[in-house]
Amino acid sequence: MTKKDLNVIGLIPTRLNSERLPQKALMPINGIPLVVHTYKRAKLCKTITDVFICCDDKKISKVVKKFGAKVIMTSKHHQNGTERIFEAYKKTSKKYDLIVDIQGDEPLVSPYHIDQVVDFHKKNLGADIILPTLKVKSKNNTNIIKVIKNVKNYVLYLSRGNIPFEYKGSTKNIDKHLSIISFLPNALEKFSMHEKTPLEKIEDIELLRALEIGLRIKSLTLKGDSFSVDVLKDFERASKRMINDKFFKLYKS
C-alpha cells in the first residue's frame, strides 16, 4: 500500500451537555446544526475515506441523521474527545491507517486544512500525532491553547497561558492549537488507555498527556483562520461568517 492509498477515518467527537454553551452541537447556524457543518465540511476532503460523528446522546444522533450524517454512539463518561474517538474507532469494522480527530465545535473548519494535515502525516509517519497550528495575535485568552515547538517542529509544550514568557523579548504572534489532530492507531490507543497525567490535570489540555507519556507530536503551520465555538459570542461570530463562507455554499442546499 502506498502513502496515497492509506485508509483515513475522520471522527468528530461531540457531546450534548457542553459546559460553557449547553447543547451547542445542535444549535442551528443558517438552518443546519453546528456539528453537522463540521461533518459536511469533512466530507468535502479528498484524503478522508470515511467520516463519523461520535456522540454521547440519542438526541444528537437523531437530529444529525436527518442531515445524512453517519453516527457512532459512545459513552457519556469520557473525559475528553480523544477518548471518545478511540471508543468509536474500536467500534468500526474497517482497518484504518490514520485517525483524524476533527473537533465538532469548529463549524468553519477548512477542508483544505484537514487535507493538509493528512498529507503531512503521510509524509511523517515517524510521528505519532500531527497537530497543526495557526499564527494569531491574540494572547490573553485561556480558551486558545498555545503551542511551543522545537527547531524540527516537534511540540515541546502546550498551555492556556501566554507562552513563551516575554522576559527579555516580545512576540508578535503565537502558535494557536488547531483542532484537527491526526493519530497513528497505536498512539491513540496508548493515549486513551493511560490515566490522566499531572500537567494535563493542571492545564486541562488533553494532548499534554501524549507528551507526558512520550508520544511524539509533530506540527505544521497552516494559513487561514478557524475558531471553536466555546461561548455565545463565538456562536454569533460563526453565524455571521457562515453567510458568505465558500464551503457552506457547496453543501447548504
Helices and strands as residue ranges (DSSP letters): G 3-5, E 8-13, G 24-26, E 28-29, E 32-33, H 34-42, E 50-55, H 58-65, E 71-73, H 81-91, E 98-102, H 111-123, E 129-136, E 146-149, E 155-159, E 174-177, E 180-183, H 185-193, H 198-203, H 207-212, E 217-222, H 232-242, H 248-251
